[in-house]
Amino acid sequence: MNRHYRRAHASIYLKDNYGIHAAVGTLAKWASIGGGPPFHYDGRFPIYAQDDLDAWAVERLGKAVRSTSDTPEAAV
């Protein structure tokens, strides 16, 4: 079952599960300008599906590297 989170809990979920520090205000900004995880609306409240948070976090973290001389693909 896919859980859904309001912004404050989505922020906690990302930190606890992926080590991604995305403050509530940062998630709000990304919702406005783009670049953050996809979300839906429940009335006027944005909600984030756990599957969407997981996919976004994995994409954001990118491929693992073995040294600092390895360039992440996203930075190329």
N, C-alpha and C positions, 0 to 999 in steps of 0.2 A: 504494500500500500504506500502510495506517495504522500508524504507529509507536506504540509504547507506552513510557512512561517511569515509572520509580520516582520517588518524591517529590523526591529531590535533583536528578535530571535534569529533572523537570518545572519546578522552580524556575528552573533555568538556562535552559531553553527559553523560558519566559515573559519572562525578563529580556532574553535575546539577541534575541528575535523581536518583542517588543511593548514593551519598556522597563518592564514591570510587575515591580516588586520584591516578590516573594512568597517569603519565607524558608520553609525546610522546616518550621519550627515553625508558621508561619502557615498553610501548606497543611494541616498536621495539625489545627490548631484549626478551620479552616473545615470539614474533613471531619467534625469532631465536632459543630459547632454549625450548619453550613450556610453558604451564601454563596460557597463556592469552586467550582472546576471539578468536574464530575462525575468519578467514578472507579469502577474495578472492583477486585475482589480477585483476586490470584493466590495462593491459599492464605491466608496471613495478611498478605500484602504488598499495599498499595494500589498500583494502577498507573493511569496517566492516558493515555488515547488522545489522540494528537496532534490529531485532528479535534475532540475535546471541548475540549481546551485552546485551540485556535484560536477556536472558537465562543464560549467563555466570555470570552476576552480581547477579542474584537471587541465583545461585548455590554458588558463592563465599561468599555471605553474610550468607548463611545457615539459619538454623532454629532460630527463636527468642527465647531468654531465659528470665527468670524472675529475675534472680539474678546472681551475679558473681560466685556463687558456682555451677551453672549449667555448665556442660562441653559441648561445642558444639560438635556435632557428628563427624565433620571433624577432631577434635583435638584428638579423642580417638585412 
